[in-house]
Amino acid sequence: MKHLPNLLTLGNLICGCLAVAYIFTAQPYIYQTYEGGGFQAHWVPGFEQMYLGSIFIAIAAVFDMLDGFAARLLNVYSPIGKDLDSLADMVSFGVAPSAIVYKLLWDAMMCEKDAMDINILAMAPAFLIACFAALRLAKFNITTAQQKSHFIGVPTPAVGLFIASIPLVQWYNPFHVSDILQNKWVIYGIIALMCYLMVSKIKFMKLTAGGKGFKGMWPQITLVVITLASVPFLWVLAIPLGFVLYILLSLVAKYPEEA
């Protein structure tokens, strides 16, 4: 049983690897229709594999939650487990989301008139997500004692899940939001915001940490209730909504050391 937390962490890593594999095999295609007396070509992004990649990132997040729970339950802690967890998170919530953003940029730029002249380096900023995730995880490993009641900088799983929700939004396209996400400048903006939040000194609440009663846990309770209540109305958009709420509630939350 003492190896259970590490086995769960490896489950996280395997899911992250599968997510990367699915995302990088996502290939767009072109189909033709006969319109106005001639054939018209239509560019169709390869969302299906990205959708599956997003699902594996979500499963990786479940494993990430379970390995910490198992470690606390069994009272099993080790330097190897700590480093292994960070390495797994780097793949699942750093590299895999970067792969999604890379594909999003590719699809957005292939819809432009000068698509054939675009340099592949224009998609390189996507991998800043992985770079800043590495910085975030490295900082966490040396400041764990300071982050018992809160996180300093948004945690990488939160960023990973937010980015993983984008292919789901594109797949289901509620309220035609997908059209906005096919703009390269919107994607560049998302990259900049996620990178900043990961290495910022902003305090973000832990879902399992807080004071006693509703007064101490109201931010966490509010986040869960509003996010779940929005699912019937917003469907997959409830995920990015939950991420935005997480940021806003973290900014107004009171932490034990500040009470």
Secondary structure, DSSP 8 states (H G I E B T S, - for coil): -TTHHHHHHHHHHHHHHHHHHHHHT---EEEEEEETTEEEEEEE--HHHHHHHHHHHHHHHHHHHHHHHHHHHHT---HHHHHHHHHHHHIIIIIHHHHHHHHHHHHHHHTSTTGGG--GGGGGGGGHHHHHHHHHHHHHHHSGGGGSSEEES--HHHHHHHHHHHHHHHHH-GGGGGGGGG-HHHHHHHHHHHHHHHHS--EEE-TT---SHHHHHHHHHHHHHHHHHHHHHHGGGHHHHHHHHHHHHHHH---GGG-
